Amino acid sequence: MAVEYLGLSAINGPLVVLEGVQGASFDEIVEMTVNGTEKKLGRIVEVYEDKAIIQVFEGTEGMALRNTHTRLTGHPMELAVSEDMLGRTFNGIGVPIDGLGDIRSDVKLDVNGKPLNPVTREYPRNYIRTGISAIDGLTTLIRGQKLPIFSGNGLPHDNLAAQIVQQASLGEDSDEEFAIVFAAMGVKYDVADFFRRTFEESGVSSHVAMFINLANDPVVERLITPKVALTLAEYLAFEKGMHILVILTDMTSFAEAMREVSSSKGEIPSRKGFPGYLYSELATIYERAGIVAGKSGSVTQIPILTMPNDDITHPIPDLTGYITEGQIVLDRNLHGQSIYPPINVLPSLSRLMKDGIGEGFTRADHQDVANQLFSCYAKVGDARALASVIGEDELSPLDKKYLEFGKEFERRFVGQSPTENRTIIDTLTIGWELLGLLPREELDRIDTKVLDVYYKPTEGTIED
């Protein structure tokens, strides 16, 4: 028989303290009844002798020491999962908010996931096409990879996320099942409405499951949202054999919610006031991406985070970079030049790219083209620095060609319309047209046999 506890000992922000508890366990879910009518869920985050500290997901508004009844459920937070969740919209803890009724399922999974034996992981292979040249061509997203986007306030990461959701696929020749799990944390209402409307109007809603935690929703709910989303992703991937792309935005909101709750608990802060376990909390989320031996599906992650003051050394992007396999960096200068998406390719990289492209995956010349574009664009920076000192007119003919290459590279390869969905062949074709602006002898990262097949000098400026 379940025991119900009457009253609380203390309330502090999103946390409440319950004394005289027996048999409580860490991460256990509790059901709370306020004033005999209002139902709330909480999670035990600390147990000390007969005291339990509980995070209340819906917030502690309206709760008092004597009007709350608490019942321990005996299990951690679970999510009822089903393929019917695709095409649906949920709040941050997995409750439907689209007015289409509850999800009926006999399968309930712990949102914290099960520990995955590293030996059972398979190395990520093959790529996911986003239709965006700067990603597909130079920082290719591989199935089973975690590839974050480092952005900043005011940069178009929301538009980029929406475009990836609309255009992402396994490629033209694949007949495997593909779906997207989209989780937004701490977003404003107009941003959430933008995502909903964009997905509906583009016709991709049927294979997208959305979890939305608004900025005015309780902070504690924000901490559970990515775990709920990944629980559904793991079920669809490892039980139903689907390839799932998980987009998490904004991980900065998640980390700041963790800092707020940690402060309420009176914990000693670490860098920038964040708790010392920020790294392990981020790792428990990011490491739920991958491919499991014997399973046909995969979970791929694109976490998006806004860097405070565009500081890439801030603890959130810094720790994220340790855990993930690369990053895509958005640049404020490119955004100021009206280049979309403003991806700065030089600090961006995909560490698993080499194993999911080339012959049999994209095209045999892909790696060579990517290496050469990186090399040439790095030399553009040197030419621009020199031009700022001596003037563009005093540059050598070769340096002037690099300036022209840099301008066209940013305009044609990095820049594209928010509705333009390029195939990998389109991307490589544009790459070769840009390389054609430079003398053949400058292309020292490409095998001569590949140059013989694809290289053609481009006279003058490339026009769309």
Secondary structure, DSSP 8 states (H G I E B T S, - for coil): ---EEES-SEEETTEEEE-S--S--TTEEEEEEETTTEEEEEEEEEEETTEEEEEETT-STT--SSSEEEEEEEEE-EEE--GGGTT-EEETTS-B-SSS-----S-EEETT-----GGGEE---SB-B-S-HIIIIIS--BTT-B--EEE-TTSSHHHHHHHHHHH-BS-TT--S-EEEEEEEEEE-HHHHHHHHHHHHHHT-GGGEEEEEEETTS-HHHHHHHHHHHHHHHHHHHHTT--EEEEEEE-HHHHHHHHHHHHHHTT--B-GGG-BTTHHHHHHHHHTT-BEETT-S-EEEEEEEEE-GGG-TTSHHHHHHHHHSSEEEEE-HHHHHTT-SS-EEEEEEEETTGGGSSSTTTS-TTHHHHHHHHHHHHHHHHHHHHHHHHH-GGGS-HHHHHHHHHHHHIIIIII---TT----HHHHHHHHHHHHTTS-GGG-TTS-HHHHHHH-----S----
